[in-house]
């Protein structure tokens, strides 16, 4: 007698994303695995008196979305912080007013946490500074985070509490912007130091507020059909691992989590060997993250340092993920990967280049030669398109977030939101990948558009492949984990303009209905 399913989904239009899969309309699930895929008659033998049966009413069932690059704890923080983004304030004066209003409702001495500003979109065309925040909230410590997470501004009270003075040295990969080199007095602006400052702020974190943010983030992910995420924190180490482990054990966090590990923290994760812990299908470690930045005007780490780091970690059998946005950084990452492979050949190392924003043809030739997988953000075309059109060099614009070129070159790629840098919304990102339209409806690099199937794969199988989970996730297939999303319409059968209006109706994680509209 066949085993009886816990959950059966009938009358659906299945997008299995399995090559050669004939049309199917039903799925049976036992425990956390897919038991059967086919028509109603195919799954009927697996339906028992205790099986929950869901009539999908002709809607479309697809693999759960997999966000291959986001920052979950930063997203949590943003959901419990004051929004100072462009939709709320277009000037420093506007930001100050928002913070001033928040201070009226906040007890003196209690932290005010704000986020979302972008100096390029402010009337003053500069970063806020310590003086601005002091004027807005003289009796509260204030932390204002840039929308990208690559900058943060503190006021005087905050710097005093965190013991940041003119004598504080810059951390290895960060910059304390100072008023005058002679005095060394901080202006309140810190570049590439967000994680460092979050660590300093840890004693002031309120647990109830944090859990509220986690709950909101969990609901947001599930309502968007996201069943797996990869947290790309460059400073992830044992502390973050313990946080994720606790959130999983206490069932605050439903989607599967793959946590990248900062390259400086690999030894901390497992001092007895080269490999960090890899625990379960619900929580595991992933690639080792290396930040390549041009914040100071030159590549950090330098190309020579990068080669040494890459060869060492590659030789130890680790998968590497390089944060590389600009042309110089992408080329450096590709060169380092290629040199490491020549020195110590490894089959299917599957190293990654995160973002790969400026994909000029000669750059992608180097990426292809290196064998790297690209994890990029098509949603930025929609959300940041107006800024790109006004500020990016015209020679680079046709090659920005080069999805079409990646497909043509047969370079494996996956999609991520980079949330909270951009809103977390796979369907909007798929719309951007297919239409290449900005939020204002302008076309940006139409030559880089991909079809709907390709965009769906990037948000499902692509993410799974990028972290070596394609055997368990990313498509609807017997034996795979039962992570599914039910959509109100079939994205492959509608006008591309309608993609952004698709609705998530149900999200299933591990065979359990985790969210319903």
C-alpha positions in Angstrom: 0.0 0.0 0.0 1.5 3.4 -1.0 2.3 5.9 1.8 -0.4 8.5 2.6 0.4 12.1 1.9 0.1 14.8 4.6 -0.8 17.4 1.9 -2.1 17.2 -1.6 -2.4 20.1 -4.0 -4.9 19.6 -6.9 -6.2 21.5 -9.9 -3.0 23.5 -10.3 -1.0 24.6 -13.3 2.5 23.3 -12.4 5.7 25.1 -13.4 8.0 22.3 -12.3 11.1 23.8 -13.9 12.2 20.3 -14.6 13.4 19.7 -18.2 11.2 17.4 -20.1 8.5 17.4 -17.5 5.1 16.9 -19.1 2.1 18.9 -17.9 1.0 18.2 -14.4 -1.7 19.5 -12.1 -1.2 17.8 -8.8 1.4 17.3 -6.1 1.4 14.9 -3.1 3.6 15.7 -0.1 4.8 13.4 2.7 6.6 14.9 5.7 8.9 17.5 4.1 9.3 15.8 0.7 7.5 15.7 -2.6 5.9 12.2 -2.9 4.3 12.4 -6.3 3.8 14.8 -9.2 1.3 14.3 -12.0 -2.4 14.5 -12.6 -5.2 14.0 -10.1 -5.3 10.2 -10.7 -1.6 9.9 -10.2 -1.7 11.4 -6.7 -5.1 9.8 -5.7 -3.4 6.6 -4.3 -1.4 8.7 -1.9 -4.5 10.5 -0.5 -5.8 9.2 2.8 -8.4 10.3 5.4 -5.9 12.5 7.2 -4.5 14.1 4.1 -5.1 17.8 3.8 -6.4 18.4 0.2 -6.1 21.9 -1.3 -8.0 22.8 -4.5 -5.7 25.3 -6.3 -8.6 26.4 -8.6 -6.5 26.5 -11.7 -3.8 28.8 -10.2 -0.1 28.2 -10.8 2.2 26.2 -8.5 5.9 26.9 -8.8 9.0 26.1 -6.7 9.4 28.4 -3.7 11.5 31.5 -4.4 15.2 31.4 -3.3 16.8 34.8 -2.5 20.5 34.0 -3.2 21.8 37.3 -1.7 20.2 39.3 1.1 21.0 40.6 4.6 18.4 39.2 6.9 19.4 40.8 10.2 19.8 44.2 8.4 16.3 43.7 7.0 15.1 42.9 10.6 16.7 46.2 11.8 15.1 48.2 8.9 11.6 46.9 9.8 11.9 48.3 13.4 13.7 51.5 12.4 12.6 55.0 11.2 12.3 55.1 7.4 14.3 58.1 6.1 14.4 56.9 2.5 13.7 59.0 -0.6 9.9 58.4 -0.4 9.9 59.9 3.1 12.6 62.7 2.8 14.3 64.3 -0.2 16.7 66.5 1.8 18.8 66.5 4.9 16.3 69.0 6.3 13.6 66.4 5.8 15.6 63.7 7.4 16.2 65.9 10.4 12.5 66.7 10.7 11.7 62.9 10.7 14.3 62.3 13.4 13.1 65.3 15.4 9.5 64.0 15.4 10.8 60.5 16.5 12.8 62.1 19.3 9.6 63.8 20.6 8.2 60.3 21.2 11.4 58.7 22.5 12.6 58.9 26.0 15.9 60.8 26.4 18.9 58.5 26.3 17.1 55.8 24.2 18.5 54.9 20.8 16.8 56.2 17.6 17.6 53.9 14.7 16.9 55.2 11.2 17.8 54.0 7.7 17.3 54.5 4.0 18.9 57.7 3.0 20.9 58.1 -0.2 23.1 61.1 -0.5 22.8 61.1 -4.3 19.1 61.6 -4.1 19.2 64.4 -1.4 18.8 68.0 -2.4 22.1 68.8 -0.6 23.9 66.0 -2.5 25.9 65.0 0.6 25.8 62.6 3.5 24.2 63.8 6.7 26.8 64.3 9.5 27.0 64.3 13.3 26.0 67.9 13.6 22.8 67.4 11.6 21.8 64.5 13.8 22.7 66.4 17.0 20.4 69.2 16.0 17.6 66.8 15.3 17.9 64.8 18.5 20.2 66.4 21.1 19.1 64.0 23.9 19.2 60.7 22.1 21.9 58.5 20.5 21.1 58.3 16.8 22.2 55.8 14.2 21.3 56.6 10.6 22.1 53.9 8.1 22.6 54.4 4.3 20.1 52.5 2.1 23.0 50.3 0.8 24.3 49.4 4.2 27.8 50.6 3.2 27.6 53.8 5.2 26.3 54.8 8.6 26.0 58.2 10.4 26.2 58.6 14.2 25.5 61.7 16.4 27.6 62.8 19.3 25.7 60.8 21.9 26.0 57.6 19.9 29.8 58.1 19.4 30.2 58.7 23.1 28.3 55.6 24.0 30.3 53.5 21.5 33.5 55.1 22.6 34.5 56.3 19.2 36.9 59.3 19.4 39.5 61.1 17.4 41.9 58.4 18.6 39.9 55.5 17.3 41.7 53.8 14.5 40.0 52.8 11.2 39.2 49.0 11.1 40.9 47.0 8.4 38.1 47.4 5.8 36.4 50.5 7.0 36.9 54.3 7.0 36.1 56.8 9.7 35.5 60.0 7.8 37.3 62.8 9.7 36.8 66.6 9.7 40.5 67.4 9.4 43.4 65.0 9.1 45.3 67.1 11.6 42.7 66.8 14.4 41.3 63.4 13.4 37.8 64.3 14.7 35.1 62.0 13.3 32.4 63.8 11.3 29.9 61.1 12.3 30.1 59.3 8.8 31.5 55.8 8.7 32.1 53.9 5.5 32.0 50.1 5.2 31.7 49.9 9.0 28.0 49.0 9.5 28.6 45.6 10.9 31.4 46.9 13.1 29.0 49.5 14.6 26.2 47.0 15.0 28.6 44.9 17.0 29.4 47.9 19.2 25.7 48.5 19.6 24.9 44.9 20.7 24.7 45.7 24.4 22.0 48.2 23.7 19.8 45.9 21.7 16.3 45.2 23.2 15.3 41.6 22.7 11.6 42.2 22.5 12.1 44.8 19.7 14.5 42.4 17.9 12.0 39.5 18.0 9.3 41.9 16.7 11.5 42.7 13.7 12.2 39.0 13.1 8.5 38.3 13.1 7.8 41.0 10.6 10.7 39.9 8.4 9.5 36.3 8.5 5.9 37.3 7.5 7.3 39.5 4.7 9.5 36.7 3.2 6.6 34.2 3.3 4.1 36.7 1.8 6.6 37.1 -1.1 6.8 33.3 -1.7 10.4 33.1 -0.4 11.2 29.7 1.1 15.0 30.0 1.1 17.5 32.8 1.7 21.2 33.2 1.6 22.5 35.7 4.2 25.5 37.5 2.6 26.9 39.3 5.7 30.6 39.9 5.2 31.2 39.8 8.9 29.1 36.7 9.6 30.7 34.5 12.3 29.9 32.4 15.4 27.7 35.1 16.9 25.5 35.4 13.8 25.4 31.6 13.6 24.1 31.4 17.2 21.5 34.0 16.5 20.2 32.2 13.4 20.3 28.9 15.3 18.3 30.3 18.2 15.7 31.9 15.8 15.3 28.5 14.1 15.0 26.5 17.3 12.4 28.9 18.7 10.5 28.8 15.3 10.6 32.5 14.7 12.2 32.0 11.2 10.5 29.7 8.7 12.5 30.0 5.4 15.6 27.9 5.0 18.8 29.9 5.7 22.3 29.5 4.3 24.7 31.8 6.1 27.8 33.0 4.3 30.8 33.3 6.6 33.2 36.3 6.5 36.6 35.3 5.3 38.1 36.7 8.5 35.8 34.6 10.6 36.3 31.2 9.0 38.7 30.1 11.7 36.4 31.4 14.4 33.6 29.2 13.1 35.6 26.0 13.5 39.1 26.5 15.1 39.8 22.7 14.7 39.6 22.6 10.9 39.1 24.5 7.7 35.4 23.8 7.2 32.8 25.7 9.2 29.8 23.8 10.5 27.1 22.6 8.1 24.1 21.5 10.1 20.7 20.9 8.5 18.5 21.6 5.5 16.9 24.4 7.5 20.1 26.1 8.6 23.5 25.7 7.0 26.7 27.6 6.2 27.5 28.5 2.7 30.2 30.4 0.8 33.0 32.4 2.4 32.4 36.1 1.7 35.2 38.5 0.6 34.4 42.2 0.2 36.1 44.0 -2.7 35.5 47.7 -2.4 36.8 50.9 -4.0 35.5 53.2 -1.1 38.9 54.8 -0.6 39.6 55.2 -4.3 41.7 52.0 -4.6 40.9 48.3 -4.4 40.6 46.9 -0.9 42.0 44.4 -0.3 44.7 45.0 -2.9 45.1 42.6 -5.8 48.1 41.0 -4.3 46.4 40.5 -0.9 43.3 39.2 -2.7 45.4 36.6 -4.6 46.9 35.3 -1.3 43.5 35.2 0.4 41.8 33.5 -2.5 44.5 30.9 -3.1 44.6 30.0 0.6 40.9 29.6 1.0 40.5 27.8 -2.4 43.2 25.4 -1.4 41.4 24.6 1.8 38.3 23.5 -0.2 36.0 26.5 0.6 33.5 28.1 -1.8 34.2 31.8 -2.1 31.8 34.7 -2.8 33.3 38.0 -3.9 31.4 41.2 -3.4 32.3 42.9 -6.7 30.3 45.8 -8.1 32.6 47.8 -10.3 34.6 46.7 -13.3 37.9 46.8 -11.5 36.6 44.7 -8.6 34.9 42.1 -10.9 38.1 41.7 -12.9 40.1 41.3 -9.7 37.8 38.6 -8.5 37.8 36.7 -11.8 41.6 36.9 -12.0 42.0 35.7 -8.4 39.7 32.7 -9.0 41.5 31.8 -12.2 45.0 32.0 -10.5 43.8 29.9 -7.6 42.4 27.2 -10.0 45.7 27.1 -11.9 47.6 26.7 -8.7 45.2 24.1 -7.1 42.8 22.7 -9.7 39.4 21.8 -8.2 36.3 20.4 -10.0 33.1 22.4 -9.4 34.5 24.9 -6.9 31.5 27.0 -7.8 33.0 30.3 -6.6 30.7 33.2 -6.9 30.8 36.9 -7.9 28.1 38.8 -6.1 26.5 41.8 -7.9 28.7 41.9 -11.1 27.0 45.1 -11.9 29.2 46.5 -14.6 29.3 43.6 -17.1 31.2 44.9 -20.0 32.0 42.3 -22.7 35.7 42.0 -21.8 34.8 41.7 -18.1 32.3 38.8 -18.7 34.9 37.0 -20.8 37.2 37.0 -17.7 34.3 35.9 -15.5 33.5 33.1 -18.0 37.1 32.0 -18.1 37.2 31.8 -14.3 34.3 29.5 -14.1 32.5 31.7 -11.5 28.7 31.8 -10.9 27.2 35.3 -10.8 24.6 36.2 -8.2 23.1 39.6 -9.2 20.2 41.9 -8.5 17.8 42.5 -11.5 15.4 44.4 -9.1 17.9 47.2 -9.0 17.0 48.1 -12.6 13.5 48.8 -11.4 14.2 50.4 -8.0 17.4 52.4 -8.9 16.9 52.8 -12.6 16.3 56.6 -12.6 19.6 57.1 -10.6 21.5 54.9 -13.0 20.2 56.7 -16.1 21.2 60.1 -14.7 24.6 59.1 -13.2 26.1 56.0 -14.8 28.5 56.4 -17.7 26.8 55.9 -21.1 29.3 53.3 -22.1 28.4 51.2 -19.1 24.6 51.6 -19.1 24.0 48.9 -21.8 26.0 46.5 -19.7 24.5 47.2 -16.3 23.3 44.0 -14.6 24.0 42.1 -17.8 21.5 39.3 -17.6 21.1 38.7 -21.3 24.9 38.6 -21.7 25.2 36.1 -18.9 22.7 33.8 -20.6 24.3 34.2 -24.0 27.8 33.4 -22.5 26.3 30.4 -20.6 27.5 31.8 -17.3 25.5 30.3 -14.4 23.6 33.0 -12.5 21.2 33.4 -9.7 19.1 36.3 -8.4 18.9 38.0 -5.0 17.2 41.1 -3.6 20.1 42.4 -1.5 17.4 43.4 0.9 17.1 45.8 2.7 19.1 47.7 0.1 16.1 47.1 -2.2 12.6 45.9 -1.4 12.4 42.1 -1.2 9.9 41.1 -4.0 10.8 38.3 -6.4 7.9 39.0 -8.8 8.9 42.6 -9.2 12.5 41.5 -9.8 11.3 39.0 -12.4 9.4 41.9 -14.1 12.6 44.0 -14.1 14.6 41.1 -15.6 12.1 40.5 -18.4 11.2 44.1 -19.3 14.3 46.0 -18.1 12.0 48.9 -17.1 12.6 51.3 -14.2 9.9 52.3 -11.7 9.2 55.3 -13.9 8.6 53.1 -17.0 11.9 53.9 -18.8 13.9 51.3 -20.6 17.4 50.5 -19.3 19.5 48.2 -21.2 16.8 46.4 -23.2 19.5 44.3 -24.8 20.0 42.6 -21.4 16.4 41.4 -21.1 15.7 37.6 -20.5 12.6 35.6 -20.9 10.3 34.7 -18.0 11.5 31.1 -17.7 15.1 32.2 -17.4 14.1 34.8 -14.7 12.1 32.2 -12.8 15.0 29.8 -12.9 17.3 32.5 -11.5 14.9 32.9 -8.5 14.6 29.1 -7.9 17.1 26.6 -9.3 19.7 29.4 -9.8 19.7 30.1 -6.1 19.8 26.5 -5.2 22.7 25.9 -7.6 24.7 28.8 -6.2 24.9 27.1 -2.8 25.1 23.4 -3.9 21.5 22.6 -3.1 20.1 21.9 -6.6 19.6 18.2 -5.7 17.2 19.2 -2.9 15.6 22.5 -3.9 14.6 24.7 -6.9 12.2 22.6 -8.8 9.1 20.4 -8.3 10.4 16.8 -8.5 9.7 13.7 -6.5 12.2 13.4 -3.6 12.9 17.1 -3.4 12.0 19.3 -0.5 8.4 20.4 -0.6 9.0 24.2 -0.9 6.3 25.7 -3.1 4.6 29.0 -4.0 1.0 29.3 -5.4 0.5 32.3 -7.7 -2.8 33.7 -8.9 -1.7 33.4 -12.6 0.9 31.7 -14.7 3.8 34.1 -15.3 4.7 32.4 -18.5 1.3 33.0 -20.0 0.6 36.7 -19.3 1.8 40.0 -20.8 5.2 40.9 -19.3 3.7 44.1 -18.0 1.4 42.1 -15.7 4.3 40.3 -14.0 4.6 43.0 -11.4 0.9 42.6 -10.5 1.1 38.8 -9.8 -0.1 37.8 -6.3 1.3 35.1 -4.0 -1.7 33.1 -2.7 0.1 30.4 -0.6 3.6 29.5 0.5 4.6 26.0 1.5 7.8 25.3 3.3 8.9 21.7 4.1 5.4 20.4 3.2 3.6 22.7 5.6 1.4 25.7 4.6 3.4 28.5 6.1 1.5 31.5 4.7 -1.9 32.1 3.0 -3.3 35.3 1.5 
